[in-house]
Amino acid sequence: MKQLLLAALLATGCVSTSAATAPPQTAAHPAASATPVTAEPDTALERSVFYFPSKERYGELPAGVERLTLTTPDGLKLQAWYLAPPERRPLVLYFHGNGGNLTGAADLFEDLRQLDLGVLAVDYRGYGESQGEPSEQGLYLDALTAYDEAVRRGLKPEQLILYGHSLGGGVATYLAQERPCARLILTATFTSTTDVARHRKGELAARQIDGYDNLSRIKHLKIPVFVVHGDKDQTIPFEMGQKLHEACPGSTFWRVEGAGHNDLADHPEFGQRLKSFVD
């Protein structure tokens, strides 16, 4: 009964097709914690409702983008795409939603290239061609691995912009807490999976789901944060985006009128808004 309840809860959830070293301390961040070498699994129930990985190809590798294989501290091979930034320009570390895989981000690579930005995006464990099975702690470890790859390639924390969509917003918010970076972009992101459960199925469901506590983490960030949410989002309530913004003093909020969960980047002002925030 519990499994059926939670499967219904998130079956239409946050879907979007689209050796470690500690970076130096900066004024806006505490000293980086050591990178974990193992990842605790989620419960079978959480795995069944949080993650919808796919091996399908949704787009081709864009011209000029390099295909990488990254190795996590727990020994998994992850697939990633890397577009080097122009000299002295920022690099976006992009984290996709809980459905599909990295190939759904092909158009985003082109959009960010037009803004003279580099991009490094990784397929979480179990997604696309990446090994393993997804879990909350595992996705955090994957994000740390991507960050360390950017540092290995000579990028400095002040050049790194974290960008997460939907579930990826939880991954990006975690990383912003754990590693120094310049900015954070959250699109269609929830306050916590507990809150999503409560919104969809009530308090009983909320007591059975625990993870990705973005609201608690964002309160402690001291970097510029841009929260974007469509007011017609039927997957993650618009009010959750508002709460994230309100919990983070100094953050920027864009209410995208008429937009849903996966069409924010289609808005004609999207590119210009990103450029204004980044530059």
C-alpha distance (Angstrom), angle and dihedral (degrees) to the residues before:
residue distance angle dihedral
M1 . . .
K2 3.82 . .
Q3 3.79 92.0 .
L4 3.80 93.3 49.6
L5 3.79 90.5 49.2
L6 3.79 94.4 52.7
A7 3.78 95.0 40.5
A8 3.79 87.8 58.0
L9 3.78 89.4 44.8
L10 3.77 97.1 63.0
A11 3.78 104.4 15.6
T12 3.79 87.8 110.5
G13 3.79 91.5 35.6
C14 3.77 133.5 133.4
V15 3.81 98.2 -32.1
S16 3.77 120.7 164.7
T17 3.79 129.1 168.0
S18 3.19 96.3 -162.0
A19 27.97 114.0 84.8
A20 3.72 71.5 -118.7
T21 3.77 129.1 -137.9
A22 3.80 126.4 -162.0
P23 3.83 113.0 -120.7
P24 3.79 119.3 -131.4
Q25 3.78 120.8 -84.2
T26 3.81 117.2 -100.6
A27 3.76 131.0 -164.5
A28 3.81 92.1 -106.5
H29 3.80 95.6 50.6
P30 3.78 140.0 49.5
A31 3.78 117.6 -118.4
A32 3.80 110.1 -69.2
S33 3.78 115.2 -102.1
A34 3.77 121.1 -125.9
T35 3.79 115.4 -86.2
P36 3.83 111.1 -105.6
V37 3.80 115.8 -119.9
T38 3.81 97.0 -152.4
A39 3.80 135.4 40.9
E40 3.80 123.8 -141.6
P41 3.82 111.4 -132.6
D42 3.77 122.6 -120.0
T43 3.78 117.5 -120.8
A44 3.79 116.4 -85.5
L45 3.77 87.5 -110.2
E46 3.82 93.4 54.6
R47 3.80 91.8 46.5
S48 3.79 90.0 53.6
V49 3.80 94.6 54.7
F50 3.82 105.4 29.5
Y51 3.79 103.4 51.1
F52 3.79 134.2 51.6
P53 3.80 105.2 172.9
S54 3.77 121.1 -179.4
K55 3.80 136.4 -165.0
E56 3.81 91.8 -156.3
R57 3.80 119.7 116.3
Y58 3.81 113.2 -122.2
G59 3.80 97.0 174.6
E60 3.78 142.4 -1.7
L61 3.78 128.8 -102.4
P62 3.83 104.8 -84.9
A63 3.79 119.2 -121.0
G64 3.79 112.6 -86.4
V65 3.81 93.5 19.0
E66 3.80 117.6 123.5
R67 3.80 122.4 -140.4
L68 3.82 111.3 -134.4
T69 3.78 136.1 -170.9
L70 3.80 112.8 -149.0
T71 3.80 126.0 -168.6
T72 3.79 119.1 -142.1
P73 3.81 121.8 -143.8
D74 3.81 88.3 -106.2
G75 3.79 90.4 56.7
L76 3.80 104.2 -102.9
K77 3.80 123.3 140.5
L78 3.80 113.7 -129.9
Q79 3.78 127.6 -168.9
A80 3.80 117.5 -132.5
W81 3.79 140.2 172.4
Y82 3.78 121.0 -137.7
L83 3.79 129.5 -165.6
A84 3.79 109.7 -177.7
P85 3.81 113.9 -131.2
P86 3.78 121.3 -121.2
E87 3.80 112.9 -99.0
R88 3.83 112.6 -61.6
R89 3.81 91.7 -2.8
P90 3.84 124.0 124.6
L91 3.77 127.5 -94.4
V92 3.81 119.4 -137.5
L93 3.79 116.5 -143.2
Y94 3.82 101.5 -154.4
F95 3.81 125.8 -160.8
H96 3.80 118.0 -169.5
G97 3.80 130.4 -147.8
N98 3.78 129.5 -88.2
G99 3.80 96.9 -87.1
G100 3.79 134.5 62.5
N101 3.78 117.0 4.9
L102 3.78 145.1 -101.3
T103 3.81 95.1 -61.7
G104 3.80 88.8 71.8
A105 3.82 88.0 69.4
A106 3.82 95.3 66.3
D107 3.81 93.5 106.1
L108 3.80 91.2 46.6
F109 3.80 90.3 56.3
E110 3.79 89.0 55.9
D111 3.80 92.2 47.0
L112 3.80 92.8 51.1
R113 3.79 91.8 44.6
Q114 3.81 87.6 58.9
L115 3.82 87.4 58.4
D116 3.83 91.1 53.5
L117 3.79 91.3 -110.0
G118 3.77 129.5 138.2
V119 3.80 120.4 -135.4
L120 3.79 135.6 -152.0
A121 3.80 114.3 -176.3
V122 3.79 126.2 173.7
D123 3.77 131.5 -160.6
Y124 3.79 108.2 -127.3
R125 3.79 118.5 -120.4
G126 3.79 109.4 -72.8
Y127 3.82 93.6 20.8
G128 3.80 124.5 109.1
E129 3.80 108.5 -31.6
S130 3.81 95.7 -18.9
Q131 3.80 119.4 117.2
G132 3.78 127.6 -122.8
E133 3.79 136.4 30.6
P134 3.81 124.8 -67.9
S135 3.79 122.6 -108.5
E136 3.79 134.3 154.7
Q137 3.80 94.2 -105.0
G138 3.79 90.2 41.3
L139 3.82 92.6 54.6
Y140 3.79 89.6 49.5
L141 3.79 89.0 52.8
D142 3.81 90.0 49.3
A143 3.81 89.8 53.1
L144 3.79 91.8 50.6
T145 3.81 88.7 50.3
A146 3.81 91.1 53.5
Y147 3.80 91.0 47.5
D148 3.79 91.7 50.9
E149 3.80 89.9 50.4
A150 3.81 90.1 55.0
V151 3.80 90.4 50.4
R152 3.81 90.3 47.3
R153 3.79 88.3 56.0
G154 3.79 91.0 57.1
L155 3.81 100.9 -98.0
K156 3.79 114.7 145.6
P157 3.81 123.3 -140.1
E158 3.80 90.8 -110.6
Q159 3.82 88.3 60.8
L160 3.81 96.0 51.4
I161 3.82 121.5 98.2
L162 3.80 117.6 -175.0
Y163 3.81 115.8 -147.1
G164 3.79 123.5 -177.3
H165 3.79 130.5 177.4
S166 3.82 120.3 -156.0
L167 3.82 106.5 -46.4
G168 3.80 86.5 9.6
G169 3.79 87.6 63.0
G170 3.79 87.7 65.8
V171 3.79 90.5 51.2
A172 3.81 92.3 47.3
T173 3.82 93.4 47.2
Y174 3.79 90.5 51.9
L175 3.80 90.6 49.9
A176 3.81 92.0 48.7
Q177 3.79 88.0 56.1
E178 3.80 93.7 47.8
R179 3.81 103.1 40.0
P180 3.81 135.2 35.1
C181 3.79 114.9 -104.9
A182 3.79 140.0 154.5
R183 3.82 104.6 -118.0
L184 3.78 144.6 -7.8
I185 3.82 127.9 -138.4
L186 3.81 119.9 -166.8
T187 3.80 121.8 -173.7
A188 3.83 123.0 -174.7
T189 3.79 90.7 -14.3
F190 3.81 127.4 162.0
T191 3.80 130.4 -134.6
S192 3.81 92.4 -125.0
T193 3.78 137.8 -32.2
T194 3.81 86.9 -111.6
D195 3.81 88.8 61.3
V196 3.80 91.4 47.6
A197 3.80 89.1 53.1
R198 3.80 91.4 48.4
H199 3.81 91.7 49.2
R200 3.79 93.8 51.0
K201 3.80 104.9 35.6
G202 3.79 109.5 7.3
E203 3.77 137.0 -115.3
L204 3.80 97.0 -39.6
A205 3.80 91.1 59.7
A206 3.82 91.2 43.6
R207 3.81 90.5 58.6
Q208 3.81 89.8 56.7
I209 3.81 98.2 50.3
D210 3.79 124.1 65.5
G211 3.78 125.4 165.8
Y212 3.79 152.7 92.0
D213 3.81 96.2 39.9
N214 3.80 97.2 -166.9
L215 3.79 95.0 160.9
S216 3.79 93.4 60.5
R217 3.79 93.3 45.1
I218 3.79 99.5 45.6
K219 3.81 91.3 58.1
H220 3.80 90.1 69.6
L221 3.80 99.7 48.0
K222 3.80 117.8 113.2
I223 3.80 98.2 -171.8
P224 3.84 130.4 89.9
V225 3.80 110.2 -80.5
F226 3.82 126.7 -165.6
V227 3.82 115.2 -160.9
V228 3.82 116.7 -167.2
H229 3.80 123.0 -175.1
G230 3.79 134.8 164.2
D231 3.79 115.3 -129.1
K232 3.82 90.4 -140.1
D233 3.80 95.5 52.1
Q234 3.80 106.6 141.5
T235 3.81 94.3 -176.5
I236 3.81 104.6 50.0
P237 3.81 113.3 23.0
F238 3.78 115.6 -113.9
E239 3.81 88.9 -127.6
M240 3.80 90.5 66.7
G241 3.78 90.3 61.1
Q242 3.79 89.2 49.8
K243 3.80 91.1 51.4
L244 3.80 92.0 51.6
H245 3.80 89.8 52.0
E246 3.80 93.3 47.0
A247 3.81 91.6 49.3
C248 3.80 92.6 54.9
P249 3.83 111.6 63.7
G250 3.78 112.5 -141.2
S251 3.79 94.9 18.4
T252 3.80 121.4 138.4
F253 3.80 119.9 -124.0
W254 3.79 128.4 -161.8
R255 3.79 118.6 -170.2
V256 3.80 104.3 -158.4
E257 3.77 104.6 -151.4
G258 3.78 114.7 -137.2
A259 3.81 94.4 4.1
G260 3.78 124.4 129.7
H261 3.78 131.7 -160.3
N262 3.80 104.2 -68.8
D263 3.80 104.5 24.8
L264 3.81 101.8 68.3
A265 3.81 93.1 108.5
D266 3.82 89.6 55.5
H267 3.80 91.8 67.7
P268 3.83 110.3 109.5
E269 3.83 91.3 -129.4
F270 3.80 95.6 49.1
G271 3.79 97.3 95.4
Q272 3.79 94.3 44.9
R273 3.79 92.2 47.7
L274 3.79 90.9 52.1
K275 3.78 91.4 47.4
S276 3.80 91.8 51.2
F277 3.79 91.4 51.0
V278 3.79 95.8 44.6
D279 3.81 97.2 43.7
